[in-house]
Structure formats: C-alpha cells, structure tokens
Amino acid sequence: MNKIDAGEDEAAWLAQRWELVGGSSAAVLTGMSPFKTRDELLLEYVNRKSDFTPGHKTWCGLQFESAIGRALGVSLGCSFSPKNELRWEDGSCIGATTDGHLSVSDMLMLPDPVCPSGHKRNWVKFAEEASDYLEQRNLWVEIKNVGQDKLSRAPWNRPGSPPKYYWAQCQTQLLVLDEPKMALVALVGGQDLRGHIIERDEIFLDELQDAAKEFMEEVREGREL
C-alpha cells in the first residue's frame, strides 16, 4: 500500500493506479460492490483502461466536497484543511483556499450541537464521537455527495451502518494512513448531512491484503498473455 499525491503529477498518478489496489477497488475484491464484478475489474487492470465515464454528477460531486467539508468543520467547531479535503485540524487555522480567501471554518463559529439537517439523534452521536477524537488527534474524513434517492436506499440513517462499499474504501484508507478511526460523511440530496465514524477492522484488512496480492498476480499473468 502506498500514499500517492495526485496533485503533484496527475498523469503519473493515473498510470500508477493500475499497479496497485486503491480504495475504490477494495469493495469489488471483497464482494461488497453492487456496481462491478471482480472479473470486470480484472479486465480493466489488465488493459489499463476503465469504462467509467465522468459525467455532470461526478463533476458536481467534486466541486461540492470542499464546501461540505467546511460546513462540517463549522458544525463541529474545528477547522477543515483546504489543502487536504480529508483532514481535520483541531483548533487551528489551516490557511487559505486556492482563490486566496479564508475558508468558512477558518473564521470559527460556535458549533451547533445538533446539525440543522439530517437525523438529529444519530448526528449528535456522530458529532460527540468525532469531537472526542479531535481532542486527541486529527480526524481524516471521506466526503460523499449523493442524491436524495440514496437516503432511503442506503443505510445512512443507522449509526455504524454506512453503505458497505464506502466502508471498504474507508478501511483501505485507514490502512494507508495507519489510523485507528476516520469519518465518512455524506451530504444527501444537497441538504441532509449524515456521518459515520469508521473503526479500523484488522480482520478485514488482512483478508483485503491477501485478496489484493492474489488479484495483482492475476493482473500480471493476464498482461503476459
């Protein structure tokens, strides 16, 4: 497992992603993805080509991630890093956004004990656990921007029960970051914030690493044919 800075050289990052198993592939290899089979993923890796075509939903999701992070930082009373959208800093000003303006969470507001949107009881539980963790160390966050239809079809309302394919992605990140916990947060339908604290699962990670090694061996064999 490696950390890659996509901002340094996007072309190099895109090339290297076919030589390792990333977080988005973890759910496929462990049978948790409803979107792709292992054989389909294997074909993509052998040919170094994905059939995924970014659309307007993908574009909008990426644009909103930073704003979601800043709003979440305000709701928890901490700062959100504009340089790394997955990281929180407790009680410190991180810096300016790319356009030179301070992010909203750099001008700290009083945290709201209950997020004005989302399921209030579950949000309080998430916020309390996140705040307790932030008193000890930084909390990394995976941010999702999903449609309103995902609210009923995915278990965003139940504490500790996020969609399995996102859970697997977070487990991969915990392995790479060498962290015990992280947060998975979604803005659902543009108005409902839902959050889950993801705890590291060593048994799953052992199984994932074994599956990843076996998968990459098959990829190399396929390329040699």
Phi and psi in degrees as a GROMACS rama.xvg file:
@    title "Ramachandran Plot"
@    xaxis  label "Phi"
@    yaxis  label "Psi"
@TYPE xy
-134.033  154.356  ASN-2
-95.3234  132.37  LYS-3
-124.074  131.186  ILE-4
-93.3875  98.2269  ASP-5
-65.4413  -24.6403  ALA-6
-70.8802  -23.9618  GLY-7
-70.9319  -45.8566  GLU-8
-155.841  95.6062  ASP-9
-62.9205  -39.2088  GLU-10
-62.4835  -42.1225  ALA-11
-66.7941  -37.2737  ALA-12
-64.8898  -43.5163  TRP-13
-63.1815  -35.4128  LEU-14
-72.2935  -39.6268  ALA-15
-72.6821  -24.6368  GLN-16
-64.1804  -20.417  ARG-17
-84.3111  -1.81793  TRP-18
-108.459  5.65246  GLU-19
-151.272  168.557  LEU-20
-99.1594  118.512  VAL-21
-93.8981  177.058  GLY-22
-61.6691  -35.8928  GLY-23
-69.9393  -19.1426  SER-24
-90.8138  -15.6418  SER-25
-60.2388  -42.5767  ALA-26
-65.317  -34.4234  ALA-27
-66.7272  -46.2133  VAL-28
-67.7943  -23.6736  LEU-29
-104.147  11.4187  THR-30
72.223  23.8198  GLY-31
-104.804  -0.62377  MET-32
-97.5394  128.454  SER-33
-88.3756  0.371507  PRO-34
-102.235  -22.7403  PHE-35
-153.546  146.351  LYS-36
-94.2849  165.689  THR-37
-63.141  -39.8377  ARG-38
-63.9985  -38.4044  ASP-39
-66.2834  -40.6226  GLU-40
-65.3  -40.4968  LEU-41
-60.3573  -42.5647  LEU-42
-62.857  -40.018  LEU-43
-62.3208  -44.41  GLU-44
-67.6788  -41.2009  TYR-45
-61.8339  -41.6707  VAL-46
-89.8263  -4.80739  ASN-47
52.8637  44.2793  ARG-48
-151.633  128.205  LYS-49
-101.6  147.365  SER-50
-90.1699  5.30589  ASP-51
-74.1241  129.595  PHE-52
-118.659  111.391  THR-53
-59.9038  139.004  PRO-54
-124.591  -166.999  GLY-55
-66.3615  -29.1904  HIS-56
-67.2579  -40.8802  LYS-57
-63.5019  -43.5573  THR-58
-61.5852  -47.9043  TRP-59
-62.4426  -39.862  CYS-60
-59.6051  -43.1481  GLY-61
-66.7076  -38.4334  LEU-62
-66.4376  -34.5066  GLN-63
-83.5394  -16.4132  PHE-64
-57.0071  -46.1535  GLU-65
-64.6465  -40.5428  SER-66
-65.2064  -39.0762  ALA-67
-62.517  -42.9408  ILE-68
-62.1694  -40.9597  GLY-69
-66.6352  -42.7165  ARG-70
-62.7561  -39.414  ALA-71
-66.5307  -38.5926  LEU-72
-60.0975  -41.8071  GLY-73
-63.3061  -42.7433  VAL-74
-66.0325  -25.7998  SER-75
-98.958  -6.93719  LEU-76
75.1703  31.8802  GLY-77
-134.055  178.891  CYS-78
-100.228  144.801  SER-79
-108.629  133.347  PHE-80
-79.1355  120.003  SER-81
-73.5857  -14.7183  PRO-82
-87.1955  -23.3566  LYS-83
-141.703  105.682  ASN-84
-69.4201  -6.42589  GLU-85
-100.495  1.26548  LEU-86
-120.987  142.762  ARG-87
-111.789  147.493  TRP-88
-122.534  133.485  GLU-89
-87.9633  118.313  ASP-90
67.5239  27.9391  GLY-91
-140.762  149.931  SER-92
-85.4212  121.644  CYS-93
-81.1768  -40.1439  ILE-94
149.698  -159.345  GLY-95
-101.788  159.711  ALA-96
-77.5515  176.774  THR-97
-63.348  -25.1229  THR-98
-89.7026  5.1951  ASP-99
90.343  -6.31338  GLY-100
-90.1433  146.721  HIS-101
-67.7381  141.51  LEU-102
-70.1948  159.12  SER-103
-56.3538  -40.6488  VAL-104
-76.736  -7.41586  SER-105
-74.1848  -25.4612  ASP-106
-98.9399  78.2446  MET-107
-57.3563  132.908  LEU-108
-108.178  163.556  MET-109
-65.362  130.282  LEU-110
-66.2448  143.533  PRO-111
-90.0589  121.089  ASP-112
-63.2008  -22.1812  PRO-113
-129.574  120.708  VAL-114
-58.7305  134.791  CYS-115
-66.0869  -6.96422  PRO-116
-131.842  170.354  SER-117
84.4455  -179.943  GLY-118
-78.0731  112.359  HIS-119
-62.8619  -45.0966  LYS-120
-62.9765  -45.7953  ARG-121
-67.7413  -34.1855  ASN-122
-65.9798  -40.0723  TRP-123
-60.6265  -42.6093  VAL-124
-61.8384  -44.9122  LYS-125
-63.4481  -47.1127  PHE-126
-62.9841  -39.6805  ALA-127
-65.1806  -44.3339  GLU-128
-67.7288  -39.2612  GLU-129
-65.1181  -43.1611  ALA-130
-65.3484  -40.7715  SER-131
-61.2868  -40.4911  ASP-132
-68.5742  -38.512  TYR-133
-66.0257  -19.9058  LEU-134
-71.3227  -18.1323  GLU-135
-105.251  -38.6245  GLN-136
-163.501  172.522  ARG-137
-67.7386  150.063  ASN-138
-117.821  117.638  LEU-139
-79.437  147.671  TRP-140
-133.179  134.327  VAL-141
-102.121  123.384  GLU-142
-108.376  133.513  ILE-143
-123.127  145.728  LYS-144
-123.577  104.532  ASN-145
-123.473  160.397  VAL-146
-73.7042  162.679  GLY-147
-61.6255  -28.1653  GLN-148
-64.6445  -23.0876  ASP-149
-73.5078  -15.1616  LYS-150
-67.6725  -40.0594  LEU-151
-88.6752  -29.2287  SER-152
-87.419  -19.7273  ARG-153
-117.582  148.203  ALA-154
-79.6167  53.0182  PRO-155
-71.3291  -17.9543  TRP-156
-84.4183  -16.0442  ASN-157
-100.481  125.07  ARG-158
-57.6732  134.915  PRO-159
77.0686  7.70495  GLY-160
-130.688  63.4976  SER-161
-76.5583  169.632  PRO-162
-54.0137  136.67  PRO-163
-60.2449  -37.8539  LYS-164
-68.1565  -30.1632  TYR-165
-75.3837  -36.7082  TYR-166
-60.1037  -43.8138  TRP-167
-63.8423  -39.5479  ALA-168
-62.1142  -43.0791  GLN-169
-65.0959  -37.7559  CYS-170
-60.0806  -40.6022  GLN-171
-62.466  -41.8578  THR-172
-65.4915  -39.1233  GLN-173
-62.0207  -36.2656  LEU-174
-65.6231  -47.943  LEU-175
-65.7614  -41.4379  VAL-176
-79.9622  -13.7033  LEU-177
56.3645  51.561  ASP-178
-118.735  152.432  GLU-179
-83.4641  -26.2057  PRO-180
-146.854  159.166  LYS-181
-153.457  173.215  MET-182
-111.104  142.784  ALA-183
-117.139  118.042  LEU-184
-126.783  138.819  VAL-185
-130.053  137.198  ALA-186
-96.1728  112.958  LEU-187
-100.451  121.792  VAL-188
64.9418  20.1868  GLY-189
76.5417  6.44601  GLY-190
-147.716  -17.3928  GLN-191
-109.705  116.178  ASP-192
-89.0665  128.419  LEU-193
-126.546  138.349  ARG-194
-134.86  147.319  GLY-195
-137.211  138.032  HIS-196
-91.0297  124.493  ILE-197
-103.168  120.772  ILE-198
-96.9593  142.052  GLU-199
-61.0636  134.031  ARG-200
-117.539  100.252  ASP-201
-65.1061  -36.1069  GLU-202
-63.8762  -45.6039  ILE-203
-62.3922  -41.9585  PHE-204
-66.4555  -35.6344  LEU-205
-63.3758  -44.4444  ASP-206
-65.1452  -39.394  GLU-207
-64.6275  -43.938  LEU-208
-64.7242  -37.9088  GLN-209
-64.5944  -43.525  ASP-210
-64.7432  -37.5928  ALA-211
-67.4417  -41.0305  ALA-212
-63.6994  -45.1179  LYS-213
-62.9906  -41.1876  GLU-214
-63.472  -46.2712  PHE-215
-67.6656  -29.9379  MET-216
-64.7805  -40.7101  GLU-217
-66.1204  -35.5651  GLU-218
-62.4348  -46.2884  VAL-219
-63.318  -40.649  ARG-220
-64.6407  -38.8439  GLU-221
-66.5536  -35.2932  GLY-222
-72.4131  -24.0882  ARG-223
-81.8249  -15.6623  GLU-224
